[in-house]
Amino acid sequence: RGRRWAVLAVVAVLLLEGGRSAWTYFGVWGRDPANYYHFHKPYELAARDASAQLDRGRQVVLISEHYRHPTAVFEEPRLHDALWLVQNRTIVLPAASRGEAVVYWPHHPLVDQPYIEHRLPELTELVGRVQDGTGATALGIYRFRPEVLAAEIDRPARAALAEIEVLDWTLPAAVPRDKPLEVELVWRVRDTTQEGRVFAVHLVDAQGRLWSQQADLGFMPEQWRPGDTVYQLFSIPLPEGIPAGSYEARFVVADSAAVPMAVSVDGKSAGFALP
């Protein structure tokens, strides 16, 4: 009789704990809307739609959390050769001569992407949207505006560095010391390369002293193709206590050994940094 009560007690505990675990897993965690993103559902949906676009001969651009996101590439292996944009501060306009391009922007509620939110609508038009279970946008599908692509074709270069040419840049005339300095650079690929490259913007004072810098490369050199235009944002943090005054932002391209590449302006040598 004692053994029977002991067995019943054990069974009761197992049933209780099993029920609690099942409710926690299926009732609480399983219904969490964040799981939609934890399991990379937007990337899965992007890959399925992109597969049909590739069949039609269109180019695919993916604004991604990771370079060659494993979920998307597993779902559609051909996406290994798509244009992958990482770090949420880069947008690439493929050369118009290569035909129509489709841009996929998988969202994540915990990832802040202010630059993409600001710049992408100016360059593209929304052609599709997928919502998650809460009604929020999980995936945006875009196409570049024809007038934007046409305007890029004959855009003159202001300087050349290695395999790229700089078309334009934008930065504020002044910035408060408790905010980062944001510099938007627009550049175009001149030639392909299999070598590593490092892009950086340096902040120097009137005496040439370096106060801050940011290195960033949201578009990998192995994907560069002549004619592709890149919009890229650099956010340079200002160190605590930096004196008020006049400073200069300088764009530098270096090789994989951190050796700066020469700058050319109007076909003439202009040092190793573009102010």
Disulfide bonds with the S-S distance in Angstrom:
none
